[in-house]
């Protein structure tokens, strides 16, 4: 069988990480033939790392799509650029992974959903929890095995070592939507998935802690700073797990806000929040809650999911892949190790399963997670932001279908 030809648009942290996984685990099924990024050197470093001189390098996504004969695309560009790159793929019906979040603006998200409908074509959204073995197992225990009975309460705590949101292009809402959009697009998707229902209304509070208040005299990059600091870029565990330390951006000539990836966390100009909490009411009487905070960069991921049903309770600890299950009306307890052999790879093995799903999607055209899931997630993120801006005002979800 011939390898399927793949192009990648956006060779930052996400694009590079997926490139390495393809090269290590899926060489027989997928062949990277083209890379595209505004910084050509990023593409060249990835090309060198995977040791394939035949890969073509582009700075313009349209040129890549027009010049290459592709079976598939992986779109991992900046979030506010997703629509224009999705449009290129959809118009040529190139089956594509579209990284989450779907977009920063609802207008662009609606445009992507329309592209799917108009071209009779679907994207594969990369909501990684849907591909992590432990989350899949948890859902199975609840809805197939029915071990905790009808669900009525869901709580997701996301205390994560992602202070890098203050250091990269994510530090600007217009590019990324901040951590609330970038990270919590996953979480609201999880709540919809585990509630098995849609959000009716929500109320949220959030802010940027004074510890992260921007300081004009701190407009400096980590590479130019010699102070002892807990937030030095590329020393975080997340970066280490993705094996990207040697791919750090050292381009001293770059002053573009999009490209610098080692801002001081206190550098002036960032407008994103550091933490929030939100309560959700679902159509089927389920009540949900998300707590999110950017935590110490040297910490392990401290994300947990708790689901309460009328006959029991399930707790999932993401970093360990452990599920703690109380069931049979509290009479029984079980501790399940639900992680797989790829748990130490990026997103706790989810990216391996994502790429397996992508290969199936390339063959049969069936997407496990389409753009409709993406826009539903973004709609809820938009509601959260509106509620925060109005000091916790209850916001109703007036649109359920797109």
N, C-alpha and C positions, 0 to 999 in steps of 0.2 A: 504493500500500500504506500502511495506517495504521501509525503508529509504535506499538511495543509499550510499554505503560505500566509504569514501573519505580519501586519504592520502595527507599530505602537506609536501613538501620538501622545507626547508628554513623557519625558524620560527623567522625571524627578524621583523622589523617594518611592512612590508607588509603581511607576513604570519600570524603574530599574529593578525593583524587587521581583516583579512578575517576570521580567526578562531572565533573571537568574534562575527562577524556579522552572521556567520552560526549558532552559538549557540543561538543568540538572535532572529533571524528572520526565520531560515530555519531548525529548529530541526526535523520537521516531514519529510522533503524531503531529507536532507543530514545528514549523521552521520560520524563524524570524528573518524576514527579507528586507525590512526597512524600519528605520527609527526616525522620529521627528521631534525636534525640540528647538526652541529659540536659541539655546546655547549649544552650538554644535559639539563643543568639547564634551558635554555630558554624553552625547550619543557615542562619540569616539571611545570614551572610557568604558562604556558598557560593551561596545563592539569588541574592544580589546580583551575585556574580562571573559567574554564567552567565546573568544578566539575564532571569530568568523569574519574574514576579510571581505566576504561577498555581500555583507549587509550594506544596503544603500542608506546614506544619511541625507536628511532633509531639514530645512528650517521652516518650510511652508507645508502645512498639512494638505492643502489642495493639490500641490504638486505631487505629493506622495500618492494620494488617492488616484490621480489622473495617470501617473506614470507606471504604477505597479499593478500587476495582475494578482489581486489578493483574494484569498478565501475568507479572511477575517481581519478585523481591526480590534485593537485594545485602546480605548480612549481614557487616558489618565492625565489629561491636561488640567489646568486650573479650572475650578468649578464654574466660574463665570464664562468660560470658553466652551463649555460642553455643548451648548445648542449649535454653534456653527460647525463643530466637528461632527456632531450627531447628524446634522443635515447632510454633510458630505457623504457619510456612510449610508444613510437611508436612501438618498437619491440614486445610489448605485447598488442598493440592497446588499451591502456588505455586512454580514452578520458580525455584531460587535458587542464586546463587553463595554458597558458604560459605567465608569466608576461612580460611586455615590459621593456626595449628594447629587441628585439629578441636575441641580442648578442652584443659583442664588436667587433668581427671580421666578415668580410663579408664571409670568408671561412666557419666559423661555421654556419652563417645564411643560406648560400647555402646548407649546410649539413642538416639543419632542414627542409628546403623546400623539399629536396630530400627524407627525411624520410617520409614526407607527401605523396609524389607521389608513392614511392616504397611500402608503406604499405597501400595505398588507405585509407588514414586517415587524419584528420585535427585537428590541435590545435585550441584553442580559445584564441586569443591574447587579452590582457587586456588594449587596448588603451581607457582609461577611458572617454575621451570626447565623444566617440561614444555611451556611455551609460548614459551620463548626460542629464536629461530631457530638460534643456534649449538649449543645442546644437542641440538636435534632433528636437526641435521645430523650431529653427532658420533655419535648413536645409529644413524643411517642408515648411516654409514660402517662402523660396527662390525658391525651385525646384518643389514643388507640387502646392503651391498657386501662385507661379510666381509673387509675389508682387513687386519685384524690377527689373524685367526684366533680360536680359542677364548680367551675372556677368563679370566684367572686371578688378576689383581691390580688393585685399584682404590684410588686415593688421592685424597681431596678435602681441599684446604686452604682454610679460610675465615678469612682474616685481614681483618676488615671494620671500617670506620669507624663502628661502632655503639655508641659510648660513651653514646649517648642512652638505651640500655637502663637506665642508672643514673639517668636524669633524668625518665622518664615512669612511667606505671602499670606498665610492664614491670619496674620495679625490685623488685616484690613477687611472689614465686613463686605466691602464692595467686590472683593475678589473671591471670598470664601464663605461669608456668612458667619465666620468665627467658629469657635468650638461647638456652639449650640447647633449649628447646621452641620459642620463636618463630622463631629463625633456623634451627636445626638440624633442625626437622621437615622443612624442604626437603631437607637434606643426606642424611638417612637415606632419604627417598623417592628421591633420586637414586641412592643406592647400590643400593636394591632394583631400580630401573628399569634401571640399567646392568649389574648382576649378573644380571638376568633370573632372580632367585631370591629366596628368603626367608632371613632371618637365623636361624642355628641357635644361636649363642652369641656373647657379646661380653665384653670387659674394658675398663674405662675408668678414667682418672685425671683429676681436675679440681680447681680451687680458685678462690678469689677472691684475686687478687694483692694484696699488702700496700699497693701504690700506691692501690688503691681501697677501702681500709679506711674504714668509716664513721667520721665524727668528729662528736660531739654538738654541738660549737660551730660546725658548718658547716651547720646546718639553715636554709638560705636558698635563695631562688630567683634565677635568673640576672638577672631583671629588676630585682631589688633590690640587685644586687652590682655594684661598680664596680672590682673588681680585674681586672688583666690576666690572662686565663685562656684556655688552649687549648681548653677544653671548653664555651665559651659556646654555649648552645642556639641553633639556627637558623643558625649560621655553618657547619655541616657541609655537605659536598658533597651528601650524600644528601638533605638538606632542600632545598638549592638546586635540585637536579635535579627534585624533585617540586613546585617552585614554591610552597612553603608558608610561606615566611618571613613574608609579610604576614598569615598566618592564625594567628600564634602566639597562645597563650592568655595574655592579660594580665589575667585576672580576679583582682584582688587579694583579693577577698572569699572566694575559694574555698580552703578548707583540706582538702577531700576528697582523699584519697590518689589516687583514681582520676583526678581532673581536672587536677591540676597537672602540666604537661608541661615545666617548666624547673627542676627541682630541681638544686641543686649536685650534682655527681657524688659528693661526699663527705658529702652529707646523711645524717643518721642514719636507720636503719630498713630500709635495703635488705638483702635476704637472698639475692641471686642471685650466681652464679659469673661469673667473667670469662673463663675459658678451660678447655678440656679436650682430651683426646685419647682416641680409642677405636679398638680393633681388633675386626673382625667376621669371623665364620666363616659362610659361606653353605652351603646344602644342596648346591649343585653344585660344591663345591670352591673357589669364588672366595673370596679373602681381601680384606677391605676395611679402609680406615683413614680416619678423619676427624680433622683438627686444626682447632680453632676458637679464635679469640681476638678480643676487642674491641680494635681498634687505634686509632691516632690519628684523631681526628674529621675532620682536614683531608685525610686520605688518600683516594685512589681505592679502590674495592672491589678487594681482592687475593685473589679467589677463583679457584682453579684446580682442574681435574679431570684426573687422569692415569689412563689405562686401559691395562693391559699384556696383550697376547695372545701366543699361541705364535708368531705370525709378524710381530708389530710392536707399535707403541706409539702412543697418541694422547694429546695434551695440549691441553686447552681453557683459554684465558685469558678469563675471563668479561667483564672490563671492556672488552676490545678486540674480543671476538668472534672472535679468531684461533684456529684449530686447527692444531697442528703434528703432522704425521702421518709416522711412520716405518713402512714396510711392506715387503712382499716379503722377509721375513727380514733386514731392515736394509739392503737394497740401494737402496731408494728413499726419498726424503724429499719431502714436499709441505707447503707453508704455505698454508692456506686462510682467506680472509677470509669468515667465515660470518655476519657481522652484516647486518641489514636496514636499511631506511630509517628505522625507528623506534627505532634503538639508543639514541639520546640521550633518549628518553622514559623514564618510570618502569619500573624492573626491566628495563632494557635492551631495551625493546620488548615484553616479555612481556605487559604489561597490555593492549596493543592486541590481541594474539592471543587473550588470555583473553576479551576482550569479543567478538571475532569468534566464538570458540567458544561463548560464551554465547548469542549471537543464533541460531546453529544449534541449540543445545540448546532454546531457547525454541520453535523451529519444529518440531523433530522429537522432543524429549523424551529424546535420547540424550546422556548425560554422558560426557565423555572421562575424567574423574577423579572417581570417586564417593567417598562417605564411607568405604568399605572401605579405600581407600588412606590416608585420614586416621587411622583407628584403628590400622592396621598401623604407621604412622609413630609415633603416640603410644606404642604398646606398646614400641617400641624405645627411645624417649626415656625411658620409665619404667625400662627395663632399664639404660640408661646411668646414670641417677641412682642406682639401687640399687648398681651396681658402684662408682661414685665414693664413695658413703657407706661402702662396705666395702673401701676402699683397693685397688681394682682386682680384686676378686673376680670370677671367671668366672661370668657369669649366663647360664642357658640359656633359650631361648625355648620355653616349653611349650605355647603357644597359637599355631597357624598360621592357623586359620580362625575367622571370627566370624559 
